[in-house]
Amino acid sequence: MLVVAIGGSPSQRSRSGVLLERAKHALQGKGVEVVTFQVRDFNAEDLLHARFDSPQVLNFLQLVEKADGVIVATPIYKAAYSGALKTLLDLLPERALSGKVVLPIATGGSIAHLLAVDYALKPVLSALKAQETLQGIFADDTQITYGQGNAAAQLDERLAERFEAVLTEFHQTIASRPKPVDPGVLNDRLLSARWSI
């Protein structure tokens, strides 16, 4: 099982990044392979000039194509997801999320940004033909506190419970999806099947 995690924050220190990292570790603990891409790690010119032939972009596109699930984490700025994330999502082909389960994660300065996930991010995920987009999770900045020095950031108790429940749902949804049969295997099965009329 492969999950591609996409971080939409241009900042190194990011609350949405904290949630994405926690999701990665929780899923890896369940035996899921998780590959993370942060928008800030891409060459800015590749994103802005839509360089589909960039090795880094090609690697991203190939892994999204293979993925069973995708997590998209973003801060909310001015009632929308990050512009840097939009430039990365714009590189995906039209049906890039077809057959995939998608988990949106967002953080914002206040609960007033809660609906930005439904009105800004989910329509883009739908346009990319996500098979199923889960309700996801929104956290306001007061629910995630940074630790001192190298200490890990902490989630408040209510957020931690909701986050664990959402990740469990995401994992179970991916695990319950029927696996596609390789066309070659399907052809061999048809050829070797006994037919009776």
ABEGO torsion letter per residue (X at the ends): XBBBBBBABABABBAAAAAAAAAAAAAAAAGBBBBBBBAAABBAAAAAAGBAABAAAAAAAAAAAABABBBBBBBBBGGBBBAAAAAAAAABBAAAABGBBBBBBBBBABAAAAAAAAAAAAAAAAAAGBABBBAEBBBBAAABBBBBEABBBBBBAAAAAAAAAAAAAAAAAAAABBBBBBAAAAAAAAAABBBBX
